[in-house]
Amino acid sequence: MRRLLAASLLICVGLAAHAQSAGDDEAAIRAALTAEAAAWNRADIPTFMQAYEDSPETTFIGSAVGRGYRPILERYKKAYSNAEQMGALTFSNLEVRLLPSSCGKVEFAIVTGSFHLERTAKGEAKKDDGNFSLVLRKGPNGWKILLDHTS
């Protein structure tokens, strides 16, 4: 009976720790997106891009597919060349889904939501509203975007 009680207690403690960790992960992802929008609203594209993994495998899908952190950064700089073209970015309808591996460790997440740009000028980028899905990976530098599909 004591062994059963001890095993039940360990399971409960493990579940509580997992729930806390999941809450921490979701909060960290939401904080990263809040920081990303704040950087955008300061017209600071390099800081905005810190939410993305600095990797040749990082992918942005919009009207075309772009691969690699540097090409994505340069695309943003070209399409939004000044503060008026960038405007104010807001996210809404955010949904964060943590994806546990078979051992229960969360290393990936999917985020879906909507974006809106309130701005006074448009450059190459004409779209002010749309939806997006992101795939993020948790690494030594926190949660980073691996794949951004914005439409």
BELQUI-V298254 format. One record per residue. N is the residue number from 1. PHI is phi in whole degrees, 0 to 359 (NA if undefined). NEAR is the number of other C-alpha atoms within 12 Angstrom. Layout:
BEGIN
[[N	PHI	NEAR] [N	PHI	NEAR]]
END
This chain:
BEGIN
[[1	NA	7] [2	295	8] [3	296	9] [4	296	10] [5	296	11] [6	296	12] [7	296	13] [8	297	14] [9	296	14] [10	297	14] [11	296	14] [12	298	14] [13	297	14] [14	297	15] [15	295	15] [16	295	14] [17	296	16] [18	296	20] [19	296	19] [20	296	14] [21	297	20] [22	298	25] [23	297	18] [24	295	20] [25	296	32] [26	297	30] [27	297	21] [28	295	25] [29	293	36] [30	298	31] [31	294	20] [32	297	28] [33	290	36] [34	296	21] [35	295	24] [36	297	29] [37	296	30] [38	297	25] [39	296	25] [40	302	35] [41	291	28] [42	267	21] [43	61	26] [44	248	25] [45	297	31] [46	302	22] [47	288	22] [48	306	29] [49	286	36] [50	294	29] [51	285	39] [52	266	39] [53	288	33] [54	281	26] [55	211	22] [56	293	18] [57	272	20] [58	300	30] [59	232	31] [60	240	34] [61	242	23] [62	225	22] [63	286	14] [64	217	14] [65	262	19] [66	240	25] [67	235	26] [68	100	25] [69	304	28] [70	299	24] [71	299	21] [72	292	35] [73	301	31] [74	295	18] [75	297	27] [76	299	29] [77	298	26] [78	285	18] [79	286	22] [80	231	28] [81	276	22] [82	207	24] [83	298	25] [84	294	22] [85	286	29] [86	281	37] [87	65	29] [88	251	26] [89	261	31] [90	230	28] [91	253	30] [92	215	22] [93	54	17] [94	291	24] [95	230	22] [96	251	28] [97	240	26] [98	277	32] [99	245	22] [100	286	20] [101	283	11] [102	296	8] [103	268	9] [104	94	17] [105	282	19] [106	267	26] [107	237	29] [108	230	29] [109	213	32] [110	242	32] [111	238	35] [112	239	29] [113	177	26] [114	237	23] [115	234	24] [116	218	26] [117	249	29] [118	256	22] [119	212	25] [120	258	15] [121	217	21] [122	232	21] [123	257	22] [124	293	18] [125	275	25] [126	263	20] [127	277	25] [128	255	26] [129	220	21] [130	177	22] [131	241	26] [132	213	26] [133	226	30] [134	235	36] [135	247	32] [136	242	38] [137	236	32] [138	271	29] [139	227	18] [140	297	9] [141	257	16] [142	91	24] [143	278	34] [144	229	38] [145	283	39] [146	262	36] [147	220	35] [148	235	34] [149	246	28] [150	244	27] [151	227	24]]
END
